[in-house]
Amino acid sequence: MSAASPAPASGPGSASGPSSARRIVGAVIHQPYIWAIVALLLLLIINLVKDPSYLGVSVNATTGNLSGNVIDILRASAPIMMIAIGMTLVIATRGIDLSVGSVMAVSGAVSMEFMNNSGGGDAGTAIMAAALALGISAVLGTVNGVLVSVVGLQPFITTLITMLAGRGLAKVITSGQNTSATNEPFRWLANGTVFGFPVIFVIGAVIVAIVAILVRRTALGLMIESIGINPRAARMAGIRPIGILISVYIVSAVLAGIAGIFSTASVMTVEVAKTGLNAEMDAILAVVIGGTSLAGGKFSLTGSVIGALLIATLDKTIVFLSIPSSATPAFKAIVIVVICLLQSQRVRALFARRRSRTTPSAPVPTRKETVSA
Amino acid sequence: MFKTARFRAIAGIALAGAMALGVTACSGGSDAEGGGSAEGDVTTIGFVAVGPEGGWRTANEKNIQDSFSKENGFDLKYAPATNGDQNSQITAFTSFIDEGVDAILLSATEATGWESVLERAKEAEIPVVLLDRGIEPNDTELYTSRIAPDNVGISASAAEWANEQFPEGANYVVLEGPPGLSVVNDRNKGWDETIDPNFTKLESQSANWSTEEAKSVFETILKANNNNVQLVFAQNDEMGLGAALAVEEAGLKPGTDVKIITIDGTKAALEALAAGRLSFVAEYNPLFGDTAIEVVDAALAGETVESEIVVPSVTFDSPEAATEALPDRAF
């Protein structure tokens, strides 16, 4: 994940301290996702207060794998991470992809139905099932991309249609049933371990790293941002938006397909009405928490990864603290609202103002309110 | 510029087409024939259904559709909810009233908020039969009859089995459906009233009827309680199977270390019971299409109908019982 190099710090006022460690800390503090990190730590501390051994990771005597709450969080965050990364790229182009949850269901339905019908329990069948699922996800992504870029439909409407149609498609594939299958290699993807570490998170991290290298070590990231900032200027500057838009939607759909494989492999059942339900909301939240603006333009993959980790931690914390199930949506909403508030321009301006007293190089925001601090 | 204008036009047409598709999808085949009222002796029935949810629901809705067949003199219009959304159900319900169907069958996704549409159906003199899911507040004036297995009784029988198994009491966890459903309230009621006071309820969490969510929720509950959980009361089969997966993942053995009770009795659950992964399965009988036909016929003939009809259900408490019942399990 370290390869996910953060977007350039928003302000020039990174503290020019003597040590490089201090500079890194300074750069991170100026990132919009700093509050997500704070919230993440806060949630972990709350859990620690409830149970001092919360962060402990031990080796399970019976299964020989690492076990612990942190491992569970990493495992639960992998599918959210996948869709959040795809969503980040789409949002950066001023788009949105509401269809990720349905694509998850389609991908899960395709792989389960394939394995159920072929009956093979070997790795070959698993690979075929996964390839088929990702292929169909890519087709759905292409539909989104073409409608948005070539036809010029609104991304919201386009992906809303794919969202409705996708879940319908998943139901058609399994004829409305929740299909189960048995295939050990496929199950291993979500439940297995490499050196005791969950495979699902390792795969997720590798995929994030690949995407990060692709967009940050080439000009692709800049092109995506420029389309999001000003499509016309981007075109004048010689960037062809159609190709980039189509590929961004395909990437988002394929990543959603991977998320679908992850979440169905964990129980080896696709629940056509439940798999990936409301996943688009989690993805959008992760992106927003990570500091990428819904208005498009600059994006931060690191931020989205942190957002995904935060959402997984939040879900797990709710259960760990035994918050009554009827209160969970409210609890989740409060945490997210607080983070968004802390990220808002005005609140950040307040902090920037404070900072400007110590580092005169920082831009002084032109706010009318006087801060008494 | 000419090019973009043309694209806009195409986009407009495509959008309109998509919207039209969307609209028809919403009303979900309910008006396939287009406002055909009863002719001759064909009885038109509107079925406001839940749609794909799990094995139980599929079996139930298929049974209803098969029972109200053309051969039996019915024209059943099936309107499943879009992803469990109550609004889509209310829309389907009102369009059935407007069409003037002879009777409406309703399986509500949410218990509350049905008064005004039920009132309208009553004004239009269309009998409404509730299938499985009840409504809150339960005003029997608003509907003809409710046909359902007895949720309170079924979960009470599950609690009785637990009392027998753990005379000394045990730590247990309840995995519920979404909060607010009448099923969830009833299943909680039957359990809480019957379970012995020496049992400790560690936690009651919703896993939204889902295997995946139940697995994730229960693995965390196990960690929060250092695996000191002896019993799980899962309010449907899918969640029970998810809990079994979480137990296995934690290196424990479902059936010995953690006993799991589920309600519904689908094939998948009985297979798991036969394999020893579940410990007790209480059936929630979905096959009551014939009773529904009797009730609808009686209501249309103007006879008085019982406002509450209980569908009999059985329980399975051993792998042997499950193995025996499996070959002719219809759902």
HADDOCK unambig.tbl for C-alpha pairs under 7 A between the chains (distance, minus, plus):
assign (segid A and resid 62 and name CA) (segid B and resid 251 and name CA) 5.17 0.50 0.50
assign (segid A and resid 63 and name CA) (segid B and resid 251 and name CA) 5.71 0.50 0.50
assign (segid A and resid 151 and name CA) (segid B and resid 7 and name CA) 5.73 0.50 0.50
assign (segid A and resid 151 and name CA) (segid B and resid 11 and name CA) 5.68 0.50 0.50
assign (segid A and resid 152 and name CA) (segid B and resid 11 and name CA) 6.73 0.50 0.50
assign (segid A and resid 153 and name CA) (segid B and resid 11 and name CA) 6.14 0.50 0.50
assign (segid A and resid 176 and name CA) (segid B and resid 52 and name CA) 5.50 0.50 0.50
assign (segid A and resid 177 and name CA) (segid B and resid 52 and name CA) 6.90 0.50 0.50
assign (segid A and resid 177 and name CA) (segid B and resid 54 and name CA) 6.83 0.50 0.50
assign (segid A and resid 177 and name CA) (segid B and resid 55 and name CA) 6.76 0.50 0.50
assign (segid A and resid 178 and name CA) (segid B and resid 54 and name CA) 6.23 0.50 0.50
assign (segid A and resid 178 and name CA) (segid B and resid 55 and name CA) 6.96 0.50 0.50
assign (segid A and resid 267 and name CA) (segid B and resid 211 and name CA) 6.87 0.50 0.50
assign (segid A and resid 267 and name CA) (segid B and resid 212 and name CA) 5.89 0.50 0.50
assign (segid A and resid 267 and name CA) (segid B and resid 242 and name CA) 6.97 0.50 0.50
assign (segid A and resid 273 and name CA) (segid B and resid 52 and name CA) 6.33 0.50 0.50
assign (segid A and resid 273 and name CA) (segid B and resid 53 and name CA) 5.91 0.50 0.50
assign (segid A and resid 273 and name CA) (segid B and resid 83 and name CA) 6.30 0.50 0.50
assign (segid A and resid 274 and name CA) (segid B and resid 210 and name CA) 6.78 0.50 0.50
assign (segid A and resid 316 and name CA) (segid B and resid 220 and name CA) 6.75 0.50 0.50
assign (segid A and resid 319 and name CA) (segid B and resid 217 and name CA) 6.42 0.50 0.50
assign (segid A and resid 319 and name CA) (segid B and resid 220 and name CA) 6.66 0.50 0.50
assign (segid A and resid 319 and name CA) (segid B and resid 221 and name CA) 6.78 0.50 0.50
assign (segid A and resid 320 and name CA) (segid B and resid 220 and name CA) 6.15 0.50 0.50
assign (segid A and resid 320 and name CA) (segid B and resid 221 and name CA) 6.34 0.50 0.50
assign (segid A and resid 320 and name CA) (segid B and resid 224 and name CA) 5.85 0.50 0.50
assign (segid A and resid 322 and name CA) (segid B and resid 203 and name CA) 6.46 0.50 0.50
assign (segid A and resid 324 and name CA) (segid B and resid 205 and name CA) 6.55 0.50 0.50
assign (segid A and resid 325 and name CA) (segid B and resid 205 and name CA) 5.20 0.50 0.50
assign (segid A and resid 325 and name CA) (segid B and resid 206 and name CA) 5.36 0.50 0.50
assign (segid A and resid 326 and name CA) (segid B and resid 179 and name CA) 5.78 0.50 0.50
